[in-house]
Amino acid sequence: MTQKDQTSASTKKISNYITMIVIIVMVLAVVAIVLAVSLYYTGTTVTGSTQSGDYGAAVVLAIIGLIALAMSSVTLFQSRRQVAQMKIEIPKVMTTIGCTNTGCADKTIREFQRGDFVYRELDTPCPKCGGRQMITAVYKEVKEKEKTYAV
């Protein structure tokens, strides 16, 4: 799996959880609004129980439903926009390989490979002197952030 695939998979997973929660809240909000309308017009709830003149409960249910519907809609649109803007970069890990001969100062830098660790001797001979090579460092590349200046 490449770095871009890992990044997009993690952002999609977060987005799916948020979307699922928001949709559940939206459904509950719609149910509250339907109950409020039913209670207001007929005095009878969807379950069949009758309550004469309980308009206050209908108004409260309608307000709760509308507020929940509005908040979940805003959350859904903001999370979708934020996921589109969010970009997680996985840093590049590098390996430095050096020759073990004291007279040879050959150094090679390559991308990290699974199984690389410091002081591991490699089977490939040094290209300069033919001596043994050893991993001398494993590190991540740090990119400098762009500096912004206030104008």
SVG drawing of the C-alpha trace seen along z (x, -y; Angstrom):
<svg xmlns="http://www.w3.org/2000/svg" viewBox="-58 -45 101 56">
<polyline fill="none" stroke="black" stroke-width="0.4" points="0.0,0.0 1.5,-3.3 1.6,-6.4 -1.2,-8.1 -3.4,-5.0 -2.8,-4.9 -3.6,-8.6 -6.8,-8.4 -7.9,-5.2 -7.5,-6.9 -9.4,-10.0 -12.2,-8.0 -12.5,-5.9 -12.9,-9.1 -15.3,-10.5 -17.4,-7.4 -17.8,-7.4 -18.8,-11.0 -21.2,-10.5 -22.8,-7.5 -23.3,-9.4 -24.7,-12.5 -27.2,-10.4 -28.4,-8.7 -29.0,-12.1 -30.8,-13.3 -33.1,-10.3 -33.9,-10.9 -34.6,-14.6 -37.0,-13.7 -38.8,-11.3 -39.1,-14.0 -40.5,-16.4 -43.0,-13.8 -44.1,-13.1 -44.5,-16.8 -46.7,-17.3 -48.8,-14.3 -49.3,-15.5 -50.1,-19.0 -52.7,-18.2 -54.4,-15.2 -53.5,-15.1 -52.5,-11.5 -48.9,-10.3 -47.7,-7.7 -47.8,-5.0 -51.5,-5.5 -51.8,-7.1 -54.1,-10.1 -53.4,-13.2 -55.9,-16.0 -54.5,-19.5 -50.8,-18.8 -49.6,-21.5 -46.7,-22.5 -45.1,-19.0 -45.6,-19.3 -43.8,-22.6 -41.0,-21.4 -40.5,-18.2 -40.6,-20.3 -37.9,-22.7 -35.7,-19.9 -36.1,-18.1 -35.3,-21.3 -32.3,-22.2 -30.9,-18.6 -31.5,-18.6 -29.8,-21.9 -26.8,-21.0 -26.3,-17.6 -26.5,-19.1 -23.9,-21.7 -21.7,-19.1 -22.0,-16.9 -21.1,-19.6 -18.2,-20.8 -16.7,-17.4 -16.9,-16.7 -15.2,-19.9 -12.6,-19.4 -11.7,-15.9 -11.2,-17.2 -8.8,-19.8 -7.0,-17.5 -3.8,-16.1 -1.6,-13.9 1.9,-13.4 3.7,-10.3 7.4,-11.3 10.0,-9.6 12.3,-7.3 15.9,-7.1 18.7,-4.6 22.4,-5.6 24.9,-2.8 28.6,-3.2 31.7,-1.1 33.2,0.6 36.8,0.1 38.5,-2.8 40.3,-4.0 37.1,-4.1 34.6,-6.9 31.9,-5.7 28.4,-6.5 25.1,-5.7 21.7,-7.0 18.6,-5.0 14.9,-4.7 14.2,-2.6 13.4,1.1 11.8,3.5 14.4,5.1 16.8,2.1 18.3,1.3 21.4,-0.5 24.6,1.6 23.2,4.3 25.9,5.6 24.8,6.0 25.8,8.7 26.6,6.4 30.3,5.3 31.4,1.7 31.5,0.3 34.8,-1.5 36.9,0.9 35.0,4.1 34.7,4.2 31.7,4.9 28.9,2.3 26.9,1.5 23.7,-0.6 24.9,-3.6 21.7,-5.6 17.9,-5.3 16.0,-8.7 13.1,-10.5 13.4,-13.3 12.1,-16.6 10.8,-19.1 11.0,-22.7 7.6,-24.4 7.1,-27.4 7.5,-30.5 4.7,-33.0 5.5,-36.7 3.0,-39.2 2.8,-42.1"/>
</svg>
